[in-house]
């Protein structure tokens, strides 16, 4: 005689086996979704790493080709066949990329940087607009930040756990030292925070 859970008279119900099967299927679906989210997150982290490599290689290629730092090139119009307004201004040629990484001024060297590399065919896109990264924030360049000297590439709006992984993959895992930094004070990352990690090129 077969008994069902929750049966009364002629009412049917689910057996324990059926409930177990449903729970297993739900567990597999949840596990698949969580694994899928982890795969997407890892792909986005790899995209940040690739952005660092791509921009670094583009800067070196530009310097090799034109003997100038992109953004700081006061002869960009000659080198690239672009309008003279895209030449670096009064500080052009000083070896520094002037302007903040998140500048809104198109004449800042930190914005001209993108125009020069794109016009040279070293990066995709056009204009001086800053690109966005895989986590949706802006990418920007500036000279020196958090006691790092030279050009640094910064990523706006990176979750704390991702910033930690990025630092561990590219550097020493400390938030305030090495070639990847988010501050000069705190050596630890806080997973609940959002950061602007900057990477020395």
KAPE-V63488 format. One record per pair of residues at least 12 apart in sequence whose ideal C-beta (glycine too) atoms are under 6 Angstrom apart, sorted by the first residue. I is the first residue (numbers start at 1). GAP is how many residues later the second one is. Records with the same first field share a line. If there is no record, write none. Layout:
I: GAP + GAP
//
This chain:
44: 90 + 91
45: 117 + 120
47: 87
48: 85 + 118
52: 101 + 147
55: 98
56: 145
58: 59 + 64 + 65
59: 142
61: 61
62: 58 + 60
66: 13
70: 43 + 46 + 47
71: 26 + 38 + 41 + 42 + 45
72: 16 + 20 + 25 + 37
73: 15 + 43
74: 13 + 14 + 18 + 19
76: 40
80: 39 + 40
82: 37
86: 29
88: 21
96: 47
97: 12 + 13 + 16 + 44 + 46 + 54
100: 42
101: 39 + 40 + 41 + 53
102: 38
106: 22
110: 31 + 32
111: 17
113: 28
114: 14
115: 13
133: 22
135: 23
137: 19 + 20
138: 18
139: 16
140: 14
141: 12
145: 53
146: 35 + 38
147: 37
148: 52
150: 50
151: 50
152: 46 + 48
153: 46 + 48
154: 42 + 44
155: 42
156: 40
157: 37
158: 37 + 39
159: 35
160: 29 + 30 + 31 + 33
161: 30
163: 26 + 32 + 34
164: 25
166: 31
167: 13
174: 13
175: 12 + 14
179: 21
180: 17 + 19
181: 17
182: 13 + 15
//
